[in-house]
Amino acid sequence: MSSENRKTPLFKLNQPDDTYKFQPLPAPFGEYPYRLNPALILPDPHKMVFQVAGDTGGLKSPSFQKLIAEEMGKQHHQAKNPADQPQFLYHVGDIVYHFGEAEQYERQFFTPYKDYPAPIYAIAGNHDSDVNPNAKPPYSSLTPFTSVFCGKAPRPVPFGTKLNRMSGIQPHVYWTLQTPLANIIGLHSNVPKFGVITEEQKQWFIEELKHAAAERAEKAIVVCVHHAPYSADFNHSSSLPMINIMEDCFEAAGVTPDLVLSGHVHNYQRFNKTYANGDVVPFIVCGAGGFDELHWLVESDDLLYTDKSDLFDHVTLENACTMQHGFLNLEIEKTEVGHQINGKYYAIPHEGLKPGEDASLFEEFTYFCKHGDKQVVQ
């Protein structure tokens, strides 16, 4: 079976333990339980559109991070119906490579996104969280990230030209974005290759899932974490720590979300996981947002990987776009009987775009959530 026909996630074998790379978290900027309600006013109160991208930074070849930002902005400006305009971009991490340094934000974020017309919210990736040991002067993990995205009120960012973008007001590096049609729970998975989530954050996550479940009649539940729980790529593959965290917390809260979004892996993959109660939860990897090195899927006969695990039971790879950069548009629609999640993934050819050419629609999907029963229409 070729990588193009792969239907299961993988674990990469014999990986070294790099949990020593874990970095302490900064103090929160807001009060527990770290929720932000930006009071979005939707043109249609029954529909919300937002965009998702990950791993957008880059040093060697910055052209694709610029193209991704331009294409996302173009879709905002060209929407014929105001209800179809993306309300915001949710970034699933790795904004700045390789050590999250303040001096790199100008080139890798402020400049490419200077004309993006909507708010940008983010969780940090492993590169955003890492620290350059040779930096002069020294800095703490996530100090540049929190200077750009966190705070009690908008303020000038203390580095770069900012290009008309003030700081964000996210309350912590793990936090919940409360929107009219979805509670979007963002986790912080730190620096190690497969991610680390502290016990304190795990307990917070369980409580946020419970809180979101109490509002489920009005709002879908979306979980975001940088390190992808499920993947079939050659570089990282699936994260056992993230799978365990997700399943432990879902069980403890008695809640399965409607959608899980990740980055870290530099491609697009959409998995379906079917739970014992019949819920089908999409786990989507969206990490091809600009970094020059993309990740292909593993051939089935490669002995460095395995798909032999009970944890992969009932998890299927539905589609993948591996060697093109791209981004995701999500539409959450409230109906009389539940929520419908519609997705469109857009890709850019490896050779870039010709003048006047737009990113191409790679796939569309729909997940329908009705009273805890999730049906899939593809």
Solvent accessible surface area in square Angstrom, and as a share of the most:
residue,aa,sasa,rsa
1,M,125,0.56
2,S,45,0.29
3,S,15,0.09
4,E,144,0.65
5,N,91,0.47
6,R,11,0.04
7,K,100,0.42
8,T,43,0.25
9,P,0,0.00
10,L,4,0.02
11,F,31,0.13
12,K,48,0.20
13,L,68,0.34
14,N,145,0.74
15,Q,60,0.27
16,P,109,0.68
17,D,110,0.57
18,D,22,0.11
19,T,73,0.42
20,Y,172,0.65
21,K,87,0.37
22,F,67,0.28
23,Q,44,0.20
24,P,98,0.62
25,L,48,0.24
26,P,33,0.21
27,A,79,0.61
28,P,60,0.37
29,F,62,0.26
30,G,22,0.21
31,E,143,0.64
32,Y,131,0.50
33,P,37,0.23
34,Y,18,0.07
35,R,80,0.29
36,L,20,0.10
37,N,97,0.50
38,P,39,0.25
39,A,78,0.60
40,L,31,0.15
41,I,156,0.79
42,L,19,0.09
43,P,73,0.46
44,D,49,0.25
45,P,91,0.58
46,H,100,0.45
47,K,33,0.14
48,M,1,0.00
49,V,11,0.06
50,F,1,0.00
51,Q,0,0.00
52,V,0,0.00
53,A,0,0.00
54,G,0,0.00
55,D,0,0.00
56,T,0,0.00
57,G,0,0.00
58,G,0,0.00
59,L,45,0.23
60,K,155,0.66
61,S,40,0.26
62,P,56,0.35
63,S,59,0.38
64,F,23,0.10
65,Q,1,0.01
66,K,109,0.46
67,L,37,0.19
68,I,0,0.00
69,A,5,0.04
70,E,77,0.35
71,E,7,0.03
72,M,0,0.00
73,G,6,0.06
74,K,55,0.23
75,Q,42,0.19
76,H,30,0.13
77,H,123,0.55
78,Q,114,0.51
79,A,28,0.21
80,K,204,0.87
81,N,72,0.37
82,P,81,0.51
83,A,8,0.07
84,D,60,0.31
85,Q,52,0.23
86,P,3,0.02
87,Q,34,0.15
88,F,0,0.00
89,L,0,0.00
90,Y,1,0.00
91,H,0,0.00
92,V,0,0.00
93,G,0,0.00
94,D,1,0.01
95,I,0,0.00
96,V,0,0.00
97,Y,2,0.01
98,H,70,0.31
99,F,65,0.27
100,G,2,0.02
101,E,25,0.11
102,A,34,0.26
103,E,130,0.58
104,Q,38,0.17
105,Y,1,0.00
106,E,50,0.22
107,R,113,0.41
108,Q,0,0.00
109,F,1,0.00
110,F,3,0.01
111,T,59,0.34
112,P,17,0.11
113,Y,0,0.00
114,K,98,0.42
115,D,104,0.54
116,Y,11,0.04
117,P,50,0.32
118,A,8,0.06
119,P,63,0.39
120,I,16,0.08
121,Y,21,0.08
122,A,0,0.00
123,I,0,0.00
124,A,1,0.00
125,G,0,0.00
126,N,18,0.09
127,H,45,0.20
128,D,2,0.01
129,S,0,0.00
130,D,33,0.17
131,V,31,0.18
132,N,31,0.16
133,P,112,0.70
134,N,120,0.61
135,A,16,0.12
136,K,181,0.77
137,P,112,0.70
138,P,116,0.73
139,Y,48,0.18
140,S,75,0.48
141,S,10,0.06
142,L,2,0.01
143,T,65,0.38
144,P,5,0.03
145,F,2,0.01
146,T,7,0.04
147,S,14,0.09
148,V,5,0.03
149,F,5,0.02
150,C,0,0.00
151,G,5,0.04
152,K,163,0.69
153,A,56,0.44
154,P,82,0.52
155,R,75,0.27
156,P,96,0.60
157,V,3,0.02
158,P,103,0.65
159,F,38,0.16
160,G,38,0.37
161,T,90,0.52
162,K,44,0.19
163,L,56,0.28
164,N,160,0.82
165,R,49,0.18
166,M,101,0.45
167,S,6,0.04
168,G,25,0.24
169,I,61,0.31
170,Q,2,0.01
171,P,11,0.07
172,H,9,0.04
173,V,1,0.01
174,Y,6,0.02
175,W,1,0.00
176,T,4,0.02
177,L,0,0.00
178,Q,27,0.12
179,T,3,0.02
180,P,51,0.32
181,L,6,0.03
182,A,0,0.00
183,N,1,0.01
184,I,0,0.00
185,I,0,0.00
186,G,0,0.00
187,L,0,0.00
188,H,1,0.00
189,S,1,0.00
190,N,1,0.01
191,V,8,0.05
192,P,2,0.01
193,K,49,0.21
194,F,38,0.16
195,G,2,0.02
196,V,39,0.22
197,I,19,0.10
198,T,41,0.24
199,E,109,0.49
200,E,128,0.57
201,Q,1,0.01
202,K,38,0.16
203,Q,89,0.39
204,W,2,0.01
205,F,1,0.00
206,I,14,0.07
207,E,83,0.37
208,E,3,0.01
209,L,0,0.00
210,K,89,0.38
211,H,55,0.25
212,A,2,0.02
213,A,35,0.27
214,A,90,0.70
215,E,54,0.24
216,R,65,0.24
217,A,86,0.67
218,E,94,0.42
219,K,32,0.14
220,A,1,0.01
221,I,0,0.00
222,V,0,0.00
223,V,0,0.00
224,C,0,0.00
225,V,0,0.00
226,H,1,0.00
227,H,1,0.00
228,A,3,0.02
229,P,3,0.02
230,Y,2,0.01
231,S,0,0.00
232,A,0,0.00
233,D,0,0.00
234,F,55,0.23
235,N,45,0.23
236,H,20,0.09
237,S,2,0.02
238,S,2,0.01
239,S,3,0.02
240,L,83,0.41
241,P,52,0.33
242,M,0,0.00
243,I,1,0.01
244,N,63,0.32
245,I,22,0.11
246,M,1,0.00
247,E,38,0.17
248,D,67,0.35
249,C,0,0.00
250,F,6,0.03
251,E,145,0.65
252,A,59,0.46
253,A,15,0.12
254,G,68,0.66
255,V,10,0.06
256,T,18,0.10
257,P,0,0.00
258,D,4,0.02
259,L,1,0.00
260,V,2,0.01
261,L,0,0.00
262,S,2,0.01
263,G,0,0.00
264,H,7,0.03
265,V,1,0.00
266,H,15,0.07
267,N,0,0.00
268,Y,0,0.00
269,Q,0,0.00
270,R,4,0.02
271,F,0,0.00
272,N,15,0.07
273,K,21,0.09
274,T,58,0.34
275,Y,32,0.12
276,A,119,0.93
277,N,103,0.53
278,G,39,0.38
279,D,8,0.04
280,V,22,0.13
281,V,0,0.00
282,P,0,0.00
283,F,4,0.02
284,I,2,0.01
285,V,3,0.02
286,C,0,0.00
287,G,0,0.00
288,A,1,0.01
289,G,0,0.00
290,G,0,0.00
291,F,15,0.06
292,D,38,0.20
293,E,86,0.39
294,L,12,0.06
295,H,7,0.03
296,W,127,0.45
297,L,10,0.05
298,V,5,0.03
299,E,87,0.39
300,S,52,0.34
301,D,115,0.60
302,D,53,0.28
303,L,161,0.80
304,L,110,0.55
305,Y,23,0.09
306,T,31,0.18
307,D,48,0.25
308,K,170,0.72
309,S,31,0.20
310,D,125,0.65
311,L,63,0.31
312,F,11,0.05
313,D,75,0.39
314,H,134,0.60
315,V,3,0.02
316,T,55,0.32
317,L,5,0.03
318,E,48,0.22
319,N,50,0.26
320,A,25,0.20
321,C,5,0.03
322,T,20,0.11
323,M,85,0.38
324,Q,55,0.25
325,H,2,0.01
326,G,0,0.00
327,F,0,0.00
328,L,0,0.00
329,N,21,0.11
330,L,1,0.01
331,E,38,0.17
332,I,1,0.00
333,E,55,0.25
334,K,52,0.22
335,T,46,0.27
336,E,180,0.81
337,V,64,0.37
338,G,17,0.17
339,H,8,0.04
340,Q,49,0.22
341,I,0,0.00
342,N,30,0.15
343,G,1,0.01
344,K,82,0.35
345,Y,0,0.00
346,Y,33,0.13
347,A,1,0.01
348,I,0,0.00
349,P,32,0.20
350,H,124,0.55
351,E,150,0.67
352,G,11,0.10
353,L,37,0.18
354,K,150,0.64
355,P,142,0.89
356,G,84,0.80
357,E,67,0.30
358,D,74,0.38
359,A,10,0.08
360,S,60,0.39
361,L,78,0.39
362,F,70,0.29
363,E,18,0.08
364,E,96,0.43
365,F,4,0.02
366,T,29,0.17
367,Y,0,0.00
368,F,36,0.15
369,C,15,0.09
370,K,84,0.36
371,H,154,0.69
372,G,45,0.44
373,D,86,0.44
374,K,13,0.05
375,Q,112,0.50
376,V,46,0.27
377,V,95,0.54
378,Q,124,0.55
